[in-house]
Every structure is written in C-alpha cells, then in structure tokens.
Amino acid sequence: MKNNIKNLLYCSTLFLIFGCGSDDGNEEGAASYQSRGNITLSGDETSELGTSLSVGNIEVANASLTGTDKSVILLSENISVVDDELVYDDDQNGFVIVAADFSTGGSTDIEKSISMTIVKDGEEYRHACSSPYLNFFTACGDGFAIDFEGKSVTFDGTTVINTDDDTILTMDGTITWD
C-alpha cells in the first residue's frame, strides 16, 4: 500500500507538470476563487528558489486534476486552470502545490500530503511530504492544515523533501480563498 501511495503522489506531480494544455483563450471553464497569501520558504534551496511564493490562483476540490475532491491546488500567478487543464503563461518560472487532507476520509494510510513542483529558470524542483510518515518523503508536520469550511490552507513549520536530493524545505504562511 505504501508503494501505491508513493506512486500516486509521484503520478500526481507528473500529471500536473506534463498533463497541461496551452492557452487557447477560452476562459469559460476557469474557477472564480480569489486567493490571498504568501508562503515563506526556508532551507538550503532558498538560494535557488527564493524565500517566498505568492499564490495567484487556486483550485479547490478539482478531482479531475488531483484524483480527489479533498485537495487544494495553489498556483503561481502565471498558471491557471481552464477546462480542467493547467495553462501556463510562462513555463520557465512558477509553481504548483497540491495539498490534500484525507482526515475526513479518502485514504486509510495517509492523513495529509503535499506534492509541489517549483520551476525556476526552466529547472524543476519537486517536493513532497505525507503525514503520518510512512518511510518515504518526509512528515509534513503538525502545522499543515486545510480548512475547507473556513477556506484556508495553513503551513506552519511544514516540511517537504526534495524528491531528487532529499533536501528539506520548510513552508510557513496561510492562504485563504473566497
């Protein structure tokens, strides 16, 4: 079961990176959520990634993209969702964070998870975490929470691991939506 979950997280990341269309000018399917907030980053990779991510767009409970309605997709300003596809204005810089909370059902093994890809100057940095810790990735920490009713995602000392080199990145901040 652990390998299935690990594969799901990897596949979600790959789907989000490669399963995207180009902008055809059709904005009719775009979500109307307004997001607010920044995520502060700390750790060794901030010299490459910077110390802050500004969330520009958000998708909530989009099972077509994430495989679950218990998810929130946080996107940089230059990435949007149109007709259930990610659309990039700039594919050399940006980020996609898929945050999921299965504590109310959906997974018997994982309560919460994050799958994140940051692209900086064309180079991809993939990170992930899962709670509870299941011997892969790293534990997200107790400060990671999604409140669907309160419309917020909180990162408070939340840790994610670079899936290529095991570098830990810490995330702090609260993202809200209307």
Secondary structure, DSSP 8 states (H G I E B T S, - for coil): -HHHHHHHHHHHHHHHHHS-B---S--TT-----EE-EEEEEETTHHHH-SEEE--EEEES-HHHHS-SSEEEEE-TTEEEETTEEEES-TTSEEEEEEEE-TTTT-SS-SEEEEEEEEETTEEEEEEEEES--SSS----TTEEEETTTTEEEEEEEEEEETTT--EEEEEEEEEE-
